[in-house]
Amino acid sequence: MLTDFGIILLFIIAGFVLLGTVLGVGRLLRPDNPNPEKNTTYESGEDPVGNANVQFNVRFYVVALIFVLFEVELVFLFPWAVVFGREDLIAQTDGRWGWFALAEMAVFVGILALGLAYAWAKGYLDWVRPNPKISEVDSPVPSELYERVNEKFGGQRGAGESPIFPNS
């Protein structure tokens, strides 16, 4: 007879075995034909420009944070909907419970709407594509080495276009 910890251990082992099986079957079934275009860097539908060590636009983080905030707040709607629909509470209070719950949710959504209006008014939701500045750093590494790395790992590019080190 297994203890509770033994059962949990069996579930963990079964999870790893199932995960390994699914990944193994997927590896056997999927096609594997890489080409230079598939191996290029892809960033949200835009080709990356410049060095990877540039500062990102802060608005990206603000928009992501606002999205996460509203996504997490939506989780609170589900327990509210469950409690709001309880007929026994509505019947005991002659319908006042339903109106109270509706008013409570109106206040909640109103506060969220005020937060969204504030972010919109401040311009946090305006997306402006920044012009990346390619750094002009004097590197102790000779440019011929950059060219060899680009030739080795870069694939097919146009004349003078560098996939790894732009404008080198």
Short mmCIF file of the C-alpha atoms (twelve columns), coordinates in Angstrom:
data_MODEL
# 
_entry.id   MODEL 
# 
loop_
_atom_site.group_PDB 
_atom_site.id 
_atom_site.type_symbol 
_atom_site.label_atom_id 
_atom_site.label_alt_id 
_atom_site.label_comp_id 
_atom_site.label_asym_id 
_atom_site.label_seq_id 
_atom_site.Cartn_x 
_atom_site.Cartn_y 
_atom_site.Cartn_z 
_atom_site.pdbx_PDB_model_num 
ATOM 1   C CA . MET A 1   0.000   0.000  0.000   1 
ATOM 2   C CA . LEU A 2   1.375   3.402  -1.036  1 
ATOM 3   C CA . THR A 3   1.465   6.402  1.209   1 
ATOM 4   C CA . ASP A 4   0.182   9.778  0.040   1 
ATOM 5   C CA . PHE A 5   3.736   10.817 -0.836  1 
ATOM 6   C CA . GLY A 6   4.199   7.628  -2.870  1 
ATOM 7   C CA . ILE A 7   1.104   8.428  -4.909  1 
ATOM 8   C CA . ILE A 8   2.375   11.958 -5.536  1 
ATOM 9   C CA . LEU A 9   5.752   10.553 -6.595  1 
ATOM 10  C CA . LEU A 10  4.018   8.192  -9.021  1 
ATOM 11  C CA . PHE A 11  2.096   11.103 -10.526 1 
ATOM 12  C CA . ILE A 12  5.317   13.088 -10.944 1 
ATOM 13  C CA . ILE A 13  7.078   10.137 -12.577 1 
ATOM 14  C CA . ALA A 14  4.081   9.492  -14.827 1 
ATOM 15  C CA . GLY A 15  4.085   13.188 -15.827 1 
ATOM 16  C CA . PHE A 16  7.753   13.067 -16.824 1 
ATOM 17  C CA . VAL A 17  7.253   9.803  -18.735 1 
ATOM 18  C CA . LEU A 18  4.239   11.242 -20.561 1 
ATOM 19  C CA . LEU A 19  6.112   14.443 -21.358 1 
ATOM 20  C CA . GLY A 20  9.114   12.510 -22.678 1 
ATOM 21  C CA . THR A 21  6.873   10.257 -24.752 1 
ATOM 22  C CA . VAL A 22  4.990   13.164 -26.327 1 
ATOM 23  C CA . LEU A 23  8.196   15.050 -27.114 1 
ATOM 24  C CA . GLY A 24  9.828   11.903 -28.519 1 
ATOM 25  C CA . VAL A 25  6.886   11.082 -30.771 1 
ATOM 26  C CA . GLY A 26  6.801   14.699 -31.922 1 
ATOM 27  C CA . ARG A 27  10.508  14.586 -32.762 1 
ATOM 28  C CA . LEU A 28  9.994   11.424 -34.822 1 
ATOM 29  C CA . LEU A 29  6.989   12.767 -36.730 1 
ATOM 30  C CA . ARG A 30  7.880   16.381 -37.454 1 
ATOM 31  C CA . PRO A 31  9.816   17.360 -40.577 1 
ATOM 32  C CA . ASP A 32  13.369  18.553 -40.063 1 
ATOM 33  C CA . ASN A 33  14.518  20.645 -43.003 1 
ATOM 34  C CA . PRO A 34  16.143  23.871 -41.790 1 
ATOM 35  C CA . ASN A 35  17.182  26.565 -44.234 1 
ATOM 36  C CA . PRO A 36  18.822  29.977 -43.814 1 
ATOM 37  C CA . GLU A 37  15.464  31.788 -43.806 1 
ATOM 38  C CA . LYS A 38  14.079  29.605 -41.013 1 
ATOM 39  C CA . ASN A 39  17.236  30.091 -38.960 1 
ATOM 40  C CA . THR A 40  17.099  33.893 -39.057 1 
ATOM 41  C CA . THR A 41  16.037  35.874 -36.027 1 
ATOM 42  C CA . TYR A 42  12.357  36.775 -35.926 1 
ATOM 43  C CA . GLU A 43  11.068  39.456 -33.576 1 
ATOM 44  C CA . SER A 44  7.307   40.033 -33.579 1 
ATOM 45  C CA . GLY A 45  7.010   40.292 -37.336 1 
ATOM 46  C CA . GLU A 46  9.891   42.704 -37.808 1 
ATOM 47  C CA . ASP A 47  13.452  42.050 -38.821 1 
ATOM 48  C CA . PRO A 48  15.799  42.998 -36.002 1 
ATOM 49  C CA . VAL A 49  17.870  46.071 -36.726 1 
ATOM 50  C CA . GLY A 50  21.069  46.963 -34.997 1 
ATOM 51  C CA . ASN A 51  22.883  45.531 -32.042 1 
ATOM 52  C CA . ALA A 52  21.013  43.358 -29.553 1 
ATOM 53  C CA . ASN A 53  22.322  45.457 -26.676 1 
ATOM 54  C CA . VAL A 54  20.101  48.467 -27.374 1 
ATOM 55  C CA . GLN A 55  17.558  49.791 -24.933 1 
ATOM 56  C CA . PHE A 56  13.967  48.812 -25.631 1 
ATOM 57  C CA . ASN A 57  11.174  51.301 -25.671 1 
ATOM 58  C CA . VAL A 58  9.707   51.492 -22.168 1 
ATOM 59  C CA . ARG A 59  6.210   51.590 -23.614 1 
ATOM 60  C CA . PHE A 60  6.518   47.944 -24.556 1 
ATOM 61  C CA . TYR A 61  6.836   47.054 -20.886 1 
ATOM 62  C CA . VAL A 62  4.034   49.408 -19.883 1 
ATOM 63  C CA . VAL A 63  1.645   47.912 -22.438 1 
ATOM 64  C CA . ALA A 64  2.618   44.399 -21.325 1 
ATOM 65  C CA . LEU A 65  2.107   45.339 -17.678 1 
ATOM 66  C CA . ILE A 66  -1.311  46.847 -18.400 1 
ATOM 67  C CA . PHE A 67  -2.288  43.705 -20.299 1 
ATOM 68  C CA . VAL A 68  -1.229  41.470 -17.415 1 
ATOM 69  C CA . LEU A 69  -3.032  43.703 -14.926 1 
ATOM 70  C CA . PHE A 70  -6.327  43.527 -16.823 1 
ATOM 71  C CA . GLU A 71  -5.894  39.812 -17.467 1 
ATOM 72  C CA . VAL A 72  -5.418  39.118 -13.765 1 
ATOM 73  C CA . GLU A 73  -8.341  41.343 -12.842 1 
ATOM 74  C CA . LEU A 74  -10.593 39.372 -15.176 1 
ATOM 75  C CA . VAL A 75  -9.959  36.306 -13.029 1 
ATOM 76  C CA . PHE A 76  -12.000 37.993 -10.306 1 
ATOM 77  C CA . LEU A 77  -15.047 38.018 -12.576 1 
ATOM 78  C CA . PHE A 78  -15.497 34.245 -12.383 1 
ATOM 79  C CA . PRO A 79  -16.007 33.894 -8.610  1 
ATOM 80  C CA . TRP A 80  -18.215 36.985 -8.702  1 
ATOM 81  C CA . ALA A 81  -20.376 35.403 -11.400 1 
ATOM 82  C CA . VAL A 82  -20.721 32.222 -9.345  1 
ATOM 83  C CA . VAL A 83  -21.800 34.104 -6.220  1 
ATOM 84  C CA . PHE A 84  -23.996 36.500 -8.212  1 
ATOM 85  C CA . GLY A 85  -26.013 33.628 -9.636  1 
ATOM 86  C CA . ARG A 86  -26.866 31.962 -6.328  1 
ATOM 87  C CA . GLU A 87  -30.639 31.853 -6.292  1 
ATOM 88  C CA . ASP A 88  -30.848 31.120 -2.566  1 
ATOM 89  C CA . LEU A 89  -29.123 34.402 -1.666  1 
ATOM 90  C CA . ILE A 90  -31.259 36.346 -4.104  1 
ATOM 91  C CA . ALA A 91  -34.440 34.758 -2.718  1 
ATOM 92  C CA . GLN A 92  -33.440 35.389 0.933   1 
ATOM 93  C CA . THR A 93  -32.832 39.093 0.296   1 
ATOM 94  C CA . ASP A 94  -35.800 39.730 -2.013  1 
ATOM 95  C CA . GLY A 95  -33.492 40.482 -4.941  1 
ATOM 96  C CA . ARG A 96  -31.307 43.005 -3.117  1 
ATOM 97  C CA . TRP A 97  -28.344 40.602 -3.273  1 
ATOM 98  C CA . GLY A 98  -28.430 40.647 -7.062  1 
ATOM 99  C CA . TRP A 99  -28.524 44.430 -7.218  1 
ATOM 100 C CA . PHE A 100 -25.742 44.701 -4.639  1 
ATOM 101 C CA . ALA A 101 -23.547 42.287 -6.613  1 
ATOM 102 C CA . LEU A 102 -24.268 44.170 -9.828  1 
ATOM 103 C CA . ALA A 103 -23.384 47.510 -8.215  1 
ATOM 104 C CA . GLU A 104 -20.233 45.988 -6.745  1 
ATOM 105 C CA . MET A 105 -19.107 44.794 -10.174 1 
ATOM 106 C CA . ALA A 106 -19.979 48.154 -11.735 1 
ATOM 107 C CA . VAL A 107 -17.646 49.842 -9.231  1 
ATOM 108 C CA . PHE A 108 -14.925 47.259 -9.964  1 
ATOM 109 C CA . VAL A 109 -15.171 47.665 -13.734 1 
ATOM 110 C CA . GLY A 110 -15.385 51.443 -13.293 1 
ATOM 111 C CA . ILE A 111 -12.087 51.498 -11.408 1 
ATOM 112 C CA . LEU A 112 -10.503 49.400 -14.151 1 
ATOM 113 C CA . ALA A 113 -11.928 51.752 -16.782 1 
ATOM 114 C CA . LEU A 114 -10.483 54.743 -14.914 1 
ATOM 115 C CA . GLY A 115 -7.075  53.041 -14.891 1 
ATOM 116 C CA . LEU A 116 -7.330  52.382 -18.611 1 
ATOM 117 C CA . ALA A 117 -8.436  55.969 -19.290 1 
ATOM 118 C CA . TYR A 118 -5.500  57.270 -17.239 1 
ATOM 119 C CA . ALA A 119 -3.019  55.118 -19.190 1 
ATOM 120 C CA . TRP A 120 -4.619  56.215 -22.455 1 
ATOM 121 C CA . ALA A 121 -4.599  59.921 -21.485 1 
ATOM 122 C CA . LYS A 122 -0.947  59.745 -20.446 1 
ATOM 123 C CA . GLY A 123 -0.102  58.248 -23.840 1 
ATOM 124 C CA . TYR A 124 1.128   54.928 -22.473 1 
ATOM 125 C CA . LEU A 125 -0.901  53.032 -25.058 1 
ATOM 126 C CA . ASP A 126 0.417   54.996 -28.053 1 
ATOM 127 C CA . TRP A 127 2.863   52.830 -29.894 1 
ATOM 128 C CA . VAL A 128 5.685   54.704 -31.556 1 
ATOM 129 C CA . ARG A 129 8.260   52.657 -33.390 1 
ATOM 130 C CA . PRO A 130 11.645  53.819 -32.153 1 
ATOM 131 C CA . ASN A 131 14.527  54.494 -34.473 1 
ATOM 132 C CA . PRO A 132 17.283  52.217 -33.209 1 
ATOM 133 C CA . LYS A 133 20.701  53.780 -33.105 1 
ATOM 134 C CA . ILE A 134 23.488  51.510 -34.179 1 
ATOM 135 C CA . SER A 135 26.340  51.963 -31.783 1 
ATOM 136 C CA . GLU A 136 29.700  53.016 -33.129 1 
ATOM 137 C CA . VAL A 137 31.994  51.296 -30.680 1 
ATOM 138 C CA . ASP A 138 35.706  50.920 -31.290 1 
ATOM 139 C CA . SER A 139 36.152  47.204 -30.929 1 
ATOM 140 C CA . PRO A 140 39.476  45.505 -30.337 1 
ATOM 141 C CA . VAL A 141 38.176  42.653 -32.522 1 
ATOM 142 C CA . PRO A 142 39.214  43.123 -36.163 1 
ATOM 143 C CA . SER A 143 36.383  43.559 -38.674 1 
ATOM 144 C CA . GLU A 144 37.730  40.616 -40.726 1 
ATOM 145 C CA . LEU A 145 36.780  38.329 -37.849 1 
ATOM 146 C CA . TYR A 146 33.239  39.710 -37.918 1 
ATOM 147 C CA . GLU A 147 33.082  39.061 -41.650 1 
ATOM 148 C CA . ARG A 148 34.228  35.443 -41.199 1 
ATOM 149 C CA . VAL A 149 31.611  34.871 -38.494 1 
ATOM 150 C CA . ASN A 150 28.945  36.393 -40.743 1 
ATOM 151 C CA . GLU A 151 30.004  34.192 -43.647 1 
ATOM 152 C CA . LYS A 152 30.009  31.080 -41.481 1 
ATOM 153 C CA . PHE A 153 26.711  31.582 -39.661 1 
ATOM 154 C CA . GLY A 154 24.857  34.161 -41.733 1 
ATOM 155 C CA . GLY A 155 23.443  32.193 -44.643 1 
ATOM 156 C CA . GLN A 156 22.500  33.922 -47.889 1 
ATOM 157 C CA . ARG A 157 22.296  37.720 -47.651 1 
ATOM 158 C CA . GLY A 158 22.516  40.588 -50.048 1 
ATOM 159 C CA . ALA A 159 25.769  42.330 -50.836 1 
ATOM 160 C CA . GLY A 160 27.077  44.241 -47.849 1 
ATOM 161 C CA . GLU A 161 24.193  43.107 -45.615 1 
ATOM 162 C CA . SER A 162 25.349  41.515 -42.411 1 
ATOM 163 C CA . PRO A 163 22.939  39.226 -40.527 1 
ATOM 164 C CA . ILE A 164 24.793  39.164 -37.228 1 
ATOM 165 C CA . PHE A 165 26.760  42.411 -37.137 1 
ATOM 166 C CA . PRO A 166 25.002  45.087 -39.186 1 
ATOM 167 C CA . ASN A 167 27.067  47.713 -40.946 1 
ATOM 168 C CA . SER A 168 30.311  45.925 -40.197 1 
# 
